[in-house]
Each structure stands twice: as C-alpha cells, then as structure tokens.
Amino acid sequence: MSLKLGFVGFGEAGSHIAKGLAAAGLTGLAAYDIHAFDVTAKGETIRQRAAESGTRLVQSNAELAAAANVLLSVVTANSAEQAASQIAPHLNASHIYADLNSVSPGTKQRIDAIIRQSGARSVEVAVMAPVPPYLHKAPMLLNGPAAPALAALLVPYGMKFQVINDKPGVAAATKMCRSVIVKGIESLVMESMLASTYYGADNRVWASLDETFPGMNWKKLADYVVGRVAVHGERRAREMEEVCATLEEAGVAPTMSRAIVERMDWSVEQGMREKWGAEGPKTYAEVAEFVRQTAPA
C-alpha cells in the first residue's frame, strides 16, 4: 500500500504533524478543514501553515477521501465523532482512518464503529505528549487490528508509535486517565501561583516543594505549565470534559476533573490567549501580573 496522507482538520496539532512529516521527506499531503477558506485570521493561519508544509487544502470530505488513503483526524474533541460521520460516506476498504483526538473510550468506540461500517479500517490513537515541541514525533499509542499497517507506513518517516492490540478504548483510557494527573497538576500550580504571588510567597513555595519532591524544579515547571494553560485553556477544558465522560463510563465520579474544567475555562475567560497569542507568556509572573491588572480580587 503506497502512502497518500490526508488530515481531517488542520489546526495546531495537524499542521505541526504535517510540518514534521514534510521535513522528513513525505510529500503529497492534503487536508480538509472547515475553516481553511474563511476570510478570517483563523483561515489565514490555516492557509499559511499549509503552505509551510506543502499541504494541499481541499474543499470537501469527498475530495480529501479521493486524495488520500490514510487519514489522520485531528479536530477538536467535541467534533471528533461528527468529523468521522461526515467523511465516512466517502471511505472504502482502501482507506485507513486514524482518530488522534483526545476523547473518551466510549467516543473512540463509536468512531470505530462508524468507520468500520464504511468498509475502511479504523485505528484508535492516543497522543501522549503535546504535539508542537515534537511535531510528528510526539509519542502515540496505536490500538486495533489496523494499527500495525498504519505504523508500517508512518514509522519510516519518524513517527513514534507504540502498537497495542487490546479492546477498543484502551489507548484512549490511558490518555484520559493520564490527563487527570497532568491537567490536575497544571490547575493546582495555577491556583497556587496566583495566591502565592499575591502574598509574595511564591519562591518559598517552590523551594519547599523542591525539598518534598526532589528533581521536579517547581519554579521552572510553573513557568511552563502556567504558560500552557494560558495559551491552550480552551482545548484543555474540552479534553477534560472528555476525561469526565471517561470516568463516568467507568462508574467513577469526576469530582476533581470537573474542577479542572472550571479552572481551564476560567483561563479562557480572562483573555489570556488573546493577550499572548500562540507563543504564550514566558513566566508565571507575567500571568500573575496580567490577572492582577485585569481581574483584581
């Protein structure tokens, strides 16, 4: 099977994966994004990113399915199932459809059923690290009978896959349960930082934590995770809603995860993304000062 790769959605994750694959020598990339031809800043950004990776933007799901035999779905979490439903009528046995979105095991299972009903092969993918720093080399879990075939096509270009063959949803559950910890730490650091800087106690807090958890470098961690929340709060909030669904599917009350959604949505409401753009703040102190100036207690 020769590789013709297409992207369902071409936001930050998809465009960075495309950029890495293009640098690794993969050509003929295509993508369909509902905002690609909008006369907006978002549309302009998508077109610019496509040009950087040599990705051809197409105007419909049908055109994308005709242009590619391997499809990577990288849309927003709340659009993943809809995206699969919209492209499924255009798929056949020659296609592999890999869902990379951060959604619950139940959603992954429904997507798998939609794709298999079309005759195409479905692969469940869990992206286990932020894409931008790693580009196409972000570590990913692949699950399902077609996972080895997908790996055989993309590993030669440097993609980092761990192939498992378990019941549908296991890869997603791994990602979702990990996110309880990762996004939980981000939210806790954000709250601690906001209060400790108000009192001028932040450096003492980090020093104390360094003694309790050696090797973590909490001040450096705070700079990083607070910046990530400032820029990507919206995406994190929607992912954590999927985490809540994951826990509920397992019969676990998502008490802490709901609070994380609230904290992430709060960062969006403060206008942090608008303040710093895609690059984000360099230090947590910048965020603390911005919050003090724009939303005083």
C-alpha positions in Angstrom: 0.0 0.0 0.0 1.5 3.3 -1.1 1.0 6.2 1.3 -1.1 9.2 0.4 -1.7 11.1 3.7 -4.6 13.4 4.4 -5.6 15.4 7.5 -9.2 15.8 8.8 -8.8 19.1 10.4 -5.7 21.3 10.1 -5.3 23.2 13.4 -2.3 23.3 15.6 -1.8 19.5 16.0 -2.4 18.6 12.4 -0.3 21.3 11.0 2.6 20.5 13.2 2.5 16.8 12.4 2.4 17.8 8.7 5.3 20.1 9.1 7.4 17.4 10.7 6.5 14.8 8.1 7.2 17.2 5.3 10.7 17.8 6.8 11.1 14.0 6.9 10.5 13.8 3.2 6.8 12.9 2.9 5.2 14.7 0.0 1.7 14.9 -1.4 0.0 15.9 1.8 -3.7 17.0 1.7 -6.0 18.4 4.3 -9.7 19.4 4.8 -10.6 22.0 7.4 -14.0 23.7 7.5 -12.2 27.0 8.2 -9.5 26.7 5.6 -11.0 29.1 3.1 -12.6 31.5 5.6 -11.8 35.2 5.2 -10.7 35.4 8.8 -7.5 35.3 10.8 -8.1 31.6 11.5 -8.5 30.8 7.9 -5.3 32.8 7.1 -3.4 30.9 9.7 -4.5 27.5 8.3 -3.5 28.6 4.8 -0.1 29.8 6.0 0.6 26.6 7.8 -0.4 24.5 4.8 1.9 26.5 2.6 4.8 25.9 5.1 4.4 22.1 4.9 3.4 21.9 1.2 0.0 20.6 2.2 -2.8 21.0 -0.4 -6.0 22.2 1.1 -9.1 20.7 -0.4 -12.7 21.9 -0.2 -14.7 18.8 0.9 -14.5 15.5 2.7 -15.1 13.8 -0.7 -12.1 15.5 -2.2 -10.0 14.5 0.8 -11.0 10.9 0.6 -10.2 10.8 -3.1 -6.8 12.4 -2.5 -5.6 10.2 0.5 -5.7 6.6 1.6 -4.5 7.3 5.1 -6.5 9.9 7.1 -5.5 11.4 10.4 -8.4 13.0 12.3 -7.1 15.9 14.3 -10.1 18.1 15.1 -11.4 19.4 18.4 -12.5 16.8 20.9 -16.2 17.8 20.6 -16.1 17.5 16.8 -14.4 14.1 16.6 -17.5 11.9 16.2 -19.1 14.3 13.8 -16.0 14.5 11.7 -16.0 10.7 11.4 -19.7 10.6 10.4 -19.2 13.3 7.7 -16.3 11.6 6.0 -17.4 8.0 6.4 -19.7 8.0 3.3 -16.7 8.7 1.2 -14.5 6.0 2.6 -13.9 2.4 1.4 -11.7 -0.6 2.0 -8.7 1.2 0.6 -8.7 3.7 3.5 -7.2 3.7 7.0 -8.8 6.2 9.3 -6.8 7.1 12.5 -8.5 9.2 15.1 -5.9 11.1 17.1 -8.4 13.2 19.1 -8.5 13.4 22.9 -11.8 11.8 23.5 -13.3 9.2 25.9 -13.1 5.5 25.2 -16.8 5.4 24.5 -16.4 8.1 21.9 -13.5 6.2 20.3 -15.6 3.1 20.2 -18.4 4.9 18.4 -16.0 6.4 15.9 -14.5 3.0 15.3 -18.0 1.6 14.6 -18.7 4.5 12.2 -15.5 3.9 10.2 -15.7 0.2 10.1 -19.3 0.4 8.8 -17.9 2.3 5.8 -15.6 -0.5 5.0 -12.5 1.4 5.9 -10.0 0.3 8.6 -10.0 2.2 11.9 -7.1 2.9 14.2 -7.5 4.3 17.7 -4.7 6.7 18.5 -3.8 8.4 21.8 -1.3 11.2 21.6 0.7 11.0 24.8 2.5 14.4 24.7 2.0 17.9 23.3 2.5 17.9 19.6 4.2 21.3 18.9 7.5 20.5 20.6 7.8 17.1 19.0 6.0 17.7 15.7 5.3 14.3 14.1 7.5 12.6 16.7 5.1 13.0 19.6 4.7 9.6 21.2 1.4 7.9 20.4 -0.4 4.7 21.3 -2.0 2.8 18.5 -4.7 0.3 19.1 -6.7 -2.0 16.8 -6.1 -4.6 14.1 -5.1 -2.0 11.5 -2.5 -0.4 13.9 0.5 -2.4 12.5 -0.4 -1.3 9.0 -0.5 2.3 9.9 2.8 2.0 11.8 4.5 0.4 8.8 3.5 3.3 6.7 4.5 6.2 9.0 7.3 4.9 11.3 9.8 5.2 8.4 9.2 8.9 8.5 10.0 9.1 12.2 6.6 8.9 13.8 6.8 7.4 17.3 4.2 4.6 17.8 3.6 2.0 20.4 1.3 -0.6 18.9 -1.1 -2.4 21.2 -3.9 -4.8 20.3 -6.5 -4.5 23.1 -10.2 -3.9 23.3 -11.3 -0.6 21.7 -10.9 2.3 24.1 -7.8 1.2 26.0 -5.5 3.7 24.3 -7.9 6.5 24.9 -8.4 5.4 28.6 -4.6 5.6 29.0 -4.5 9.2 27.7 -7.6 10.3 29.6 -6.5 8.9 33.0 -3.1 10.4 32.5 -4.7 13.8 31.8 -6.4 13.7 35.2 -2.9 13.9 36.7 -1.3 16.2 34.1 -4.1 18.8 33.8 -4.7 18.5 37.6 -1.1 19.5 38.3 -1.4 22.4 35.8 -4.6 23.6 37.6 -3.1 23.2 41.1 0.1 25.1 40.0 -2.0 27.9 38.5 -4.1 28.3 41.7 -1.0 28.1 44.0 0.9 30.6 41.8 -1.9 33.1 41.7 -2.2 33.1 45.5 1.5 32.8 46.4 2.5 35.7 44.1 -0.2 37.9 45.7 1.4 37.3 49.1 4.9 37.3 47.8 5.4 33.7 48.9 5.9 32.1 45.5 9.7 31.5 45.7 9.3 30.0 49.2 6.5 27.7 47.9 8.7 26.4 45.1 11.7 25.9 47.4 9.6 23.9 49.8 8.1 21.8 47.1 11.6 21.1 45.7 12.5 19.7 49.1 9.4 17.5 49.2 9.7 16.4 45.6 13.4 16.5 44.6 14.2 16.8 41.0 11.0 18.5 39.9 12.3 22.1 39.7 8.9 23.5 40.6 9.6 27.1 39.6 10.6 26.0 36.1 7.6 23.7 36.0 5.3 26.6 37.0 6.6 28.8 34.2 5.9 26.0 31.7 2.5 24.7 32.8 1.0 28.1 33.5 2.1 29.2 30.0 0.4 26.1 28.5 -2.8 26.8 30.4 -2.8 30.5 29.3 -2.5 29.5 25.6 -4.4 26.2 25.4 -7.0 26.5 28.1 -9.9 26.1 25.7 -8.5 22.9 24.3 -7.6 21.6 27.7 -11.1 22.3 29.1 -12.8 20.4 26.2 -10.3 17.5 26.7 -11.1 17.4 30.4 -14.8 17.2 29.6 -13.9 14.0 27.8 -12.0 12.9 30.8 -15.1 13.4 32.9 -17.0 11.2 30.4 -14.3 8.6 30.7 -14.5 8.5 34.4 -18.3 8.3 34.3 -18.1 5.5 31.8 -16.1 3.6 34.5 -18.5 4.5 37.3 -16.1 7.0 38.9 -17.5 10.4 39.9 -15.2 13.0 38.2 -15.1 15.3 41.2 -11.6 16.7 40.7 -11.8 16.6 36.9 -14.9 18.8 36.8 -12.9 21.4 38.9 -10.1 21.2 36.3 -12.6 22.1 33.6 -13.7 25.1 35.6 -10.1 26.3 36.1 -9.3 25.9 32.4 -12.4 27.7 31.3 -11.5 30.5 33.7 -8.2 31.0 32.0 -10.1 31.4 28.7 -12.5 33.9 30.2 -9.5 36.0 31.3 -8.5 36.5 27.7 -5.0 35.0 28.2 -4.8 33.6 24.6 -5.7 37.0 23.2 -3.0 38.6 25.4 -0.1 36.4 24.4 -1.1 34.6 21.2 0.3 31.2 20.2 3.7 31.9 21.8 2.3 32.4 25.3 3.9 34.0 28.3 7.5 33.2 29.3 7.0 33.1 33.0 4.2 32.6 35.5 4.9 36.0 36.9 3.6 37.6 33.7 0.3 35.7 34.1 0.0 36.7 37.7 0.6 40.4 36.9 -1.9 40.2 34.0 -4.6 38.7 36.3 -4.0 41.3 38.9 -4.4 44.1 36.4 -7.4 42.7 34.6 -9.3 40.8 37.2 -8.5 42.1 40.7 -9.8 40.2 43.7 
